[in-house]
Amino acid sequence: MRFYGKRRDMIVEGTVMSRNGTFSFLVGKRHIVSLGGLDVRKTFFETKEFIVSQGFVELLTGLVSSNEAPDDYGAAFFVKCVSSLSCAEKLSQKLIWLTFDTRRFSFDLTTKPTSKLYVGVTEIAEDDKMLLHTLHIFEKFKRSTSVAHIVFPWLITPNYIVRFVARARLYTAIMKILNKRDKTGKREEYALQCIYDEEGGRDKVIKKFIFNALSSSVTMTGAAVTWLTVFLANSPEWQEKCRAEVDCTISKHRTSPKQVRDEVLDAMSLQIWESSFSTLYACLQETLRITSTGTFFRKNVSGGDISIGSTGEVIPNGSYAAYLPDHVHMDSSIYSDPLKFDPSRFLGSTSFGEKEPHSFLGWGLGRHLCAGMRLVRLEINVIIVHLLANVEFELSHKQGHTRVGEMSSVDRNMLRPEKPRIPTYMRYKIRDVETTKA
């Protein structure tokens, strides 16, 4: 059961004891090959015969499809939808709503902007009560994974029942909204409507897009933006560097001395948002490097063995490959003092991630880059830029006393990136509203 409880420790120990960093083990009847080293990283991330969705879903949910008729569990459909939503035209259309929501809810870092841009259900995003209710249901769904049910698929556990009920409630709520739209002829130009118009099939859209989008936005993006805020709150030097970059951009694009900061940000184009914040992006990359817990999985569905680099070893057909991000992200020969928050690693003409091939995995790699990377970067940019422009903040104790330098560490055994499990407090002050300079 260490595979589901202390997976990182288990893989690190196995890697140390192995001859070349590669070893295999069984989880139930499933054969898994753990890979380590540069040569095998290339195999893992660049081999086209590996299937990502089967590797992840089958090991972490207990579902299994045959090699003869592999099921991608909606992955291709989801990537197609996200790619469509990430085009410049659609991002530009939604930018005004993202900046509006962020300005109103600059401290609610994972709800309003996420819900409109990703989930795209306007009726939920614009109703605070319904939004909180929906997110509460999703949190239940997310936190009720049953390890026992994964290992023994025939076993009905309390967590499995909670998860099943939460999924049904989410499905029913969104289906009710779509049915009402069809009945009244009402249209809302948000993500859900775009996907519904292009692909059709309410059941397909909800099951294969909405649930995946919720998992990606609320869980992964929420973790990234939360940890980035915490790191900046704990790093006055980097917070000020990012703020100076924000102030410089605002000054550059201010069209009138009377324009306040938020008005300048509201008027900025997609191109400006995507090209103006290199220091902030370096901080995001460093955040992803430190907080990328969990394990990447692939499944060999090629019909034959896949060679593991030049090791002379193979991943048999039907077996799974695993790669631990810590193998590279916590490698002190690549990233000196790897637990230190040091965004300078990603600044300059040649960043750490470029010096060593396949050394930064924050957005995926090779044949499987994150389909929503552009969309996620925009969302995080808008949130953090508004925060930096209007607020100075630092880590504090619950009583309000500063605790900069006492930040909680990331639990490296977490099965996926998550927001801090220990309550984190910050104290802040609103910046002045001066208009003649940022």
VENQUIJO-V873427 format. One record per pair of residues at least 24 apart in sequence whose C-alpha atoms are under 8 Angstrom apart, sorted by sequence separation. I is the first residue (numbers start at 1). GAP is how many residues later the second one is. D is the distance in whole Angstrom. If there is no record, write none. Layout:
i=I gap=GAP d=D
i=I gap=GAP d=D
//
This chain:
i=3 gap=24 d=8
i=178 gap=24 d=7
i=297 gap=24 d=6
i=298 gap=24 d=7
i=141 gap=25 d=5
i=297 gap=25 d=5
i=334 gap=25 d=8
i=400 gap=25 d=8
i=402 gap=25 d=8
i=140 gap=26 d=7
i=141 gap=26 d=6
i=296 gap=26 d=6
i=297 gap=26 d=7
i=400 gap=26 d=7
i=175 gap=27 d=7
i=249 gap=27 d=7
i=295 gap=27 d=7
i=296 gap=27 d=5
i=398 gap=27 d=6
i=400 gap=27 d=6
i=138 gap=28 d=7
i=175 gap=28 d=8
i=295 gap=28 d=6
i=296 gap=28 d=6
i=396 gap=28 d=8
i=397 gap=28 d=6
i=137 gap=29 d=6
i=138 gap=29 d=8
i=295 gap=29 d=5
i=296 gap=29 d=7
i=395 gap=29 d=8
i=396 gap=29 d=5
i=397 gap=29 d=7
i=294 gap=30 d=7
i=295 gap=30 d=7
i=329 gap=30 d=7
i=395 gap=30 d=6
i=396 gap=30 d=5
i=175 gap=31 d=8
i=246 gap=31 d=7
i=294 gap=31 d=7
i=328 gap=31 d=6
i=329 gap=31 d=7
i=395 gap=31 d=4
i=396 gap=31 d=6
i=137 gap=32 d=8
i=138 gap=32 d=7
i=174 gap=32 d=7
i=245 gap=32 d=7
i=293 gap=32 d=7
i=328 gap=32 d=8
i=329 gap=32 d=8
i=394 gap=32 d=5
i=395 gap=32 d=6
i=137 gap=33 d=7
i=292 gap=33 d=7
i=293 gap=33 d=7
i=393 gap=33 d=7
i=394 gap=33 d=6
i=245 gap=34 d=7
i=292 gap=34 d=8
i=393 gap=34 d=6
i=394 gap=34 d=6
i=171 gap=35 d=7
i=242 gap=35 d=8
i=393 gap=35 d=4
i=134 gap=36 d=7
i=171 gap=36 d=8
i=325 gap=36 d=7
i=392 gap=36 d=5
i=393 gap=36 d=7
i=242 gap=37 d=6
i=391 gap=37 d=6
i=392 gap=37 d=5
i=241 gap=38 d=7
i=242 gap=38 d=6
i=391 gap=38 d=6
i=392 gap=38 d=6
i=290 gap=39 d=7
i=391 gap=39 d=5
i=392 gap=39 d=7
i=289 gap=40 d=6
i=290 gap=40 d=8
i=390 gap=40 d=6
i=391 gap=40 d=5
i=390 gap=41 d=5
i=389 gap=42 d=8
i=390 gap=42 d=8
i=238 gap=45 d=8
i=290 gap=48 d=8
i=290 gap=49 d=7
i=290 gap=51 d=8
i=121 gap=53 d=8
i=123 gap=54 d=7
i=287 gap=54 d=7
i=228 gap=55 d=7
i=286 gap=55 d=7
i=228 gap=56 d=6
i=231 gap=56 d=8
i=286 gap=56 d=7
i=286 gap=57 d=5
i=285 gap=58 d=7
i=228 gap=59 d=6
i=283 gap=59 d=8
i=286 gap=59 d=8
i=224 gap=60 d=8
i=227 gap=60 d=7
i=283 gap=60 d=5
i=286 gap=60 d=7
i=282 gap=61 d=5
i=285 gap=61 d=7
i=282 gap=62 d=7
i=224 gap=63 d=7
i=282 gap=63 d=8
i=224 gap=64 d=7
i=227 gap=64 d=8
i=279 gap=64 d=8
i=282 gap=64 d=5
i=282 gap=65 d=6
i=122 gap=66 d=7
i=224 gap=67 d=8
i=122 gap=68 d=7
i=279 gap=68 d=7
i=121 gap=69 d=7
i=278 gap=69 d=8
i=120 gap=70 d=5
i=121 gap=70 d=7
i=292 gap=70 d=7
i=120 gap=71 d=4
i=121 gap=71 d=6
i=289 gap=71 d=7
i=119 gap=72 d=7
i=120 gap=72 d=5
i=289 gap=72 d=7
i=117 gap=73 d=7
i=118 gap=73 d=6
i=119 gap=73 d=6
i=120 gap=73 d=7
i=142 gap=73 d=8
i=289 gap=73 d=6
i=116 gap=74 d=7
i=117 gap=74 d=6
i=288 gap=74 d=5
i=116 gap=75 d=7
i=138 gap=76 d=8
i=285 gap=77 d=7
i=62 gap=87 d=7
i=62 gap=88 d=4
i=61 gap=89 d=5
i=62 gap=89 d=7
i=60 gap=90 d=7
i=62 gap=90 d=8
i=59 gap=91 d=8
i=62 gap=91 d=6
i=119 gap=91 d=6
i=119 gap=94 d=6
i=118 gap=95 d=6
i=119 gap=95 d=7
i=94 gap=96 d=8
i=118 gap=96 d=7
i=118 gap=99 d=7
i=280 gap=101 d=8
i=114 gap=103 d=6
i=114 gap=104 d=7
i=274 gap=104 d=7
i=277 gap=104 d=8
i=273 gap=105 d=7
i=85 gap=106 d=7
i=111 gap=107 d=8
i=110 gap=108 d=6
i=273 gap=108 d=7
i=273 gap=109 d=8
i=231 gap=110 d=7
i=110 gap=111 d=8
i=110 gap=112 d=5
i=109 gap=113 d=7
i=81 gap=114 d=6
i=110 gap=115 d=8
i=109 gap=116 d=7
i=109 gap=117 d=7
i=293 gap=118 d=8
i=294 gap=118 d=8
i=291 gap=119 d=7
i=293 gap=119 d=6
i=294 gap=119 d=7
i=290 gap=120 d=8
i=293 gap=120 d=7
i=294 gap=120 d=6
i=295 gap=120 d=7
i=265 gap=121 d=8
i=291 gap=121 d=8
i=293 gap=121 d=6
i=294 gap=121 d=4
i=295 gap=121 d=8
i=293 gap=122 d=6
i=294 gap=122 d=4
i=28 gap=123 d=7
i=293 gap=123 d=5
i=294 gap=123 d=7
i=27 gap=124 d=8
i=262 gap=124 d=7
i=292 gap=124 d=7
i=293 gap=124 d=5
i=292 gap=125 d=6
i=291 gap=126 d=6
i=81 gap=128 d=7
i=261 gap=128 d=7
i=261 gap=129 d=8
i=78 gap=130 d=6
i=77 gap=131 d=7
i=78 gap=131 d=5
i=77 gap=132 d=7
i=75 gap=133 d=8
i=74 gap=134 d=5
i=78 gap=134 d=7
i=73 gap=135 d=8
i=74 gap=135 d=8
i=246 gap=139 d=6
i=243 gap=142 d=8
i=246 gap=142 d=7
i=247 gap=142 d=7
i=4 gap=143 d=7
i=246 gap=143 d=7
i=243 gap=145 d=5
i=242 gap=146 d=8
i=243 gap=146 d=7
i=239 gap=149 d=8
i=221 gap=155 d=7
i=225 gap=155 d=6
i=229 gap=155 d=7
i=236 gap=158 d=8
i=103 gap=159 d=7
i=221 gap=159 d=8
i=225 gap=159 d=8
i=233 gap=160 d=6
i=234 gap=160 d=6
i=233 gap=161 d=4
i=234 gap=161 d=6
i=232 gap=162 d=8
i=233 gap=162 d=5
i=230 gap=165 d=7
i=99 gap=166 d=8
i=100 gap=166 d=7
i=99 gap=167 d=6
i=235 gap=169 d=7
i=96 gap=170 d=7
i=234 gap=170 d=5
i=235 gap=170 d=8
i=233 gap=171 d=7
i=234 gap=171 d=6
i=234 gap=172 d=8
i=261 gap=172 d=8
i=234 gap=173 d=7
i=260 gap=173 d=7
i=260 gap=174 d=7
i=261 gap=174 d=7
i=95 gap=175 d=7
i=260 gap=175 d=5
i=259 gap=176 d=6
i=92 gap=177 d=7
i=258 gap=177 d=6
i=259 gap=177 d=8
i=261 gap=177 d=7
i=92 gap=178 d=6
i=257 gap=178 d=6
i=258 gap=178 d=7
i=91 gap=179 d=7
i=257 gap=179 d=5
i=257 gap=180 d=8
i=88 gap=182 d=8
i=251 gap=186 d=6
i=251 gap=187 d=6
i=250 gap=188 d=6
i=248 gap=190 d=7
i=247 gap=191 d=5
i=227 gap=192 d=7
i=224 gap=193 d=8
i=226 gap=193 d=6
i=227 gap=193 d=7
i=233 gap=193 d=7
i=223 gap=194 d=6
i=226 gap=194 d=8
i=223 gap=195 d=5
i=224 gap=195 d=8
i=222 gap=196 d=8
i=223 gap=196 d=4
i=220 gap=197 d=6
i=222 gap=197 d=7
i=223 gap=197 d=8
i=219 gap=198 d=8
i=220 gap=198 d=7
i=219 gap=199 d=7
i=219 gap=200 d=8
i=70 gap=231 d=8
i=67 gap=234 d=6
i=67 gap=236 d=8
i=56 gap=240 d=8
i=56 gap=241 d=5
i=55 gap=242 d=5
i=56 gap=242 d=7
i=55 gap=243 d=4
i=54 gap=244 d=7
i=55 gap=244 d=5
i=52 gap=245 d=6
i=53 gap=245 d=7
i=54 gap=245 d=6
i=52 gap=246 d=5
i=51 gap=247 d=5
i=52 gap=247 d=7
i=50 gap=248 d=6
i=51 gap=248 d=5
i=50 gap=249 d=5
i=51 gap=249 d=7
i=50 gap=250 d=5
i=51 gap=250 d=7
i=49 gap=251 d=6
i=50 gap=251 d=6
i=67 gap=251 d=7
i=49 gap=252 d=6
i=50 gap=252 d=7
i=49 gap=253 d=5
i=44 gap=254 d=8
i=43 gap=264 d=8
i=43 gap=265 d=6
i=55 gap=265 d=6
i=114 gap=265 d=8
i=43 gap=266 d=6
i=55 gap=266 d=8
i=113 gap=266 d=7
i=42 gap=267 d=8
i=40 gap=268 d=6
i=39 gap=269 d=8
i=40 gap=269 d=5
i=39 gap=270 d=5
i=39 gap=271 d=7
i=109 gap=274 d=7
i=44 gap=277 d=7
i=106 gap=277 d=7
i=44 gap=279 d=8
i=102 gap=280 d=7
i=106 gap=280 d=7
i=107 gap=280 d=8
i=98 gap=281 d=7
i=102 gap=281 d=6
i=106 gap=281 d=6
i=33 gap=282 d=7
i=41 gap=282 d=8
i=99 gap=283 d=6
i=103 gap=283 d=7
i=91 gap=284 d=7
i=98 gap=284 d=7
i=99 gap=284 d=8
i=102 gap=284 d=7
i=8 gap=286 d=7
i=33 gap=286 d=7
i=35 gap=286 d=7
i=86 gap=286 d=7
i=7 gap=287 d=8
i=8 gap=287 d=8
i=32 gap=287 d=6
i=33 gap=287 d=6
i=34 gap=287 d=6
i=35 gap=287 d=6
i=36 gap=287 d=7
i=31 gap=288 d=5
i=32 gap=288 d=5
i=33 gap=288 d=5
i=34 gap=288 d=5
i=35 gap=288 d=5
i=36 gap=288 d=8
i=83 gap=288 d=6
i=86 gap=288 d=6
i=30 gap=289 d=7
i=31 gap=289 d=6
i=32 gap=289 d=6
i=33 gap=289 d=6
i=34 gap=289 d=6
i=35 gap=289 d=8
i=82 gap=289 d=6
i=83 gap=289 d=7
i=86 gap=289 d=6
i=30 gap=290 d=8
i=32 gap=290 d=7
i=37 gap=290 d=8
i=82 gap=290 d=6
i=85 gap=290 d=8
i=20 gap=291 d=8
i=36 gap=291 d=7
i=79 gap=292 d=6
i=79 gap=293 d=8
i=11 gap=313 d=8
i=8 gap=316 d=7
i=42 gap=316 d=7
i=52 gap=316 d=8
i=41 gap=317 d=7
i=38 gap=319 d=8
i=48 gap=319 d=7
i=38 gap=320 d=7
i=45 gap=320 d=6
i=46 gap=320 d=5
i=47 gap=320 d=8
i=45 gap=321 d=5
i=46 gap=321 d=6
i=45 gap=322 d=6
i=45 gap=323 d=7
i=8 gap=404 d=7
i=9 gap=404 d=7
i=8 gap=405 d=5
i=7 gap=406 d=6
i=6 gap=407 d=5
i=5 gap=408 d=7
i=6 gap=408 d=8
i=7 gap=408 d=7
i=4 gap=411 d=8
//
